């Protein structure tokens, strides 16, 4: 399965919006997206962006999970891509150049876009 950056962003936003006493679970998402969401939550845990646990079972089906919170790194990454404007410009930067989106590049480009936007807004 290919990494879907929109799904990654959606999961991070949803987890940040969840009260501390609650968890994000597989059932929090539409059933038809279960495989995709489960896969991406596992990637986010492996990358150290979220704390949670996967309920591993035998077989290829989607694995249930509970995600508890973002890590510091998860918050930093989400802060870089939170703005819809920055996110759309970040994605289009990669598409227009025909480049693959890697974690470090996505974060770097989003920060550069935010910085440029901020400088133009404050007149630097």
C-alpha positions as CSV (number, residue, x, y, z in Angstrom):
1,X,0.0,0.0,0.0
2,X,1.3,3.5,-0.8
3,X,1.6,6.1,1.8
4,X,-1.2,8.6,1.6
5,X,-0.2,12.0,3.0
6,X,-3.7,13.2,3.3
7,X,-4.6,10.2,5.4
8,X,-1.6,10.9,7.6
9,X,-2.6,14.5,8.1
10,X,-6.2,13.5,8.8
11,X,-5.1,11.0,11.5
12,X,-2.8,13.5,13.2
13,X,-5.5,16.2,13.2
14,X,-8.1,13.8,14.6
15,X,-5.8,12.6,17.3
16,X,-4.9,16.2,18.3
17,X,-8.6,17.1,18.6
18,X,-9.4,14.1,20.8
19,X,-9.7,14.8,24.5
20,X,-6.9,13.3,26.6
21,X,-9.3,10.8,28.3
22,X,-10.4,9.3,25.0
23,X,-8.5,7.4,22.3
24,X,-8.8,7.3,18.5
25,X,-9.7,3.7,17.4
26,X,-10.2,2.0,14.0
27,X,-13.9,2.3,14.6
28,X,-13.5,6.2,14.6
29,X,-13.1,6.0,10.8
30,X,-15.5,4.7,8.0
31,X,-15.4,0.9,7.6
32,X,-14.5,1.1,3.9
33,X,-11.2,2.9,4.9
34,X,-10.3,0.5,7.7
35,X,-7.3,-1.1,5.9
36,X,-5.9,2.2,4.8
37,X,-6.3,3.9,8.2
38,X,-4.9,0.9,10.1
39,X,-1.9,0.8,7.9
40,X,-1.2,4.5,8.3
41,X,-1.6,4.5,12.0
42,X,1.0,1.7,12.2
43,X,3.3,3.8,10.1
44,X,2.8,6.9,12.3
45,X,3.6,4.7,15.4
46,X,6.8,3.4,13.7
47,X,7.8,6.9,12.8
48,X,7.4,8.0,16.4
49,X,4.7,10.6,15.7
50,X,2.0,9.1,17.8
51,X,1.7,6.9,20.9
52,X,-0.7,4.0,20.8
53,X,-1.0,0.3,20.3
54,X,-1.9,-2.0,17.5
55,X,-4.0,-5.1,18.2
56,X,-2.1,-7.5,16.0
57,X,-4.0,-10.5,14.7
58,X,-3.2,-13.2,12.1
59,X,-4.3,-12.5,8.6
60,X,-4.2,-9.6,6.1
61,X,-7.3,-7.7,7.5
62,X,-7.0,-4.3,9.1
63,X,-5.7,-4.3,12.7
64,X,-7.6,-2.5,15.3
65,X,-5.6,0.1,17.3
66,X,-5.9,2.7,19.9
67,X,-4.0,5.9,19.5
68,X,-3.5,7.9,22.7
69,X,-1.7,11.1,21.7
70,X,0.8,12.8,19.5
71,X,4.4,12.8,20.4
72,X,6.5,16.0,20.5
73,X,7.7,15.2,16.9
74,X,4.1,14.5,15.9
75,X,3.0,17.9,17.1
76,X,5.9,19.6,15.4
77,X,5.1,17.9,12.1
78,X,1.4,18.6,12.3
79,X,2.1,22.3,13.1
80,X,4.2,22.4,9.9
81,X,1.3,21.0,7.8
82,X,-1.8,22.1,9.7
83,X,-2.8,25.1,7.5
84,X,-4.9,24.1,4.5
85,X,-3.1,26.7,2.4
86,X,0.4,25.5,3.4
87,X,-0.7,21.9,2.9
88,X,-2.0,22.4,-0.6
89,X,1.0,24.4,-1.6
90,X,3.3,21.8,-0.1
91,X,1.6,18.9,-2.0
92,X,1.5,20.9,-5.3
93,X,5.3,21.7,-5.0
94,X,6.0,18.0,-5.1
95,X,3.5,17.2,-7.8
96,X,4.7,20.0,-10.1
97,X,8.3,18.8,-9.8
98,X,7.5,15.1,-10.0
99,X,9.2,14.4,-6.7
100,X,8.4,11.8,-4.1
101,X,7.1,13.1,-0.7
102,X,9.4,12.0,2.1
103,X,8.8,12.9,5.7
104,X,11.8,15.2,6.0
105,X,11.2,16.9,2.7
106,X,7.4,17.4,3.4
107,X,8.2,19.0,6.8
108,X,11.0,21.1,5.3
109,X,9.0,22.4,2.3
110,X,6.0,23.1,4.6
111,X,8.2,25.1,6.9
112,X,9.7,27.0,4.0
113,X,6.2,27.8,2.6
114,X,5.0,29.0,6.0
115,X,8.1,31.1,6.4
116,X,7.8,32.7,3.0
117,X,4.1,33.4,3.6
118,X,4.8,34.9,7.0
119,X,7.6,37.2,5.6
120,X,5.3,38.4,2.9
121,X,2.5,39.1,5.4
122,X,4.7,41.1,7.7
123,X,6.5,42.9,4.9
124,X,10.0,41.5,5.3
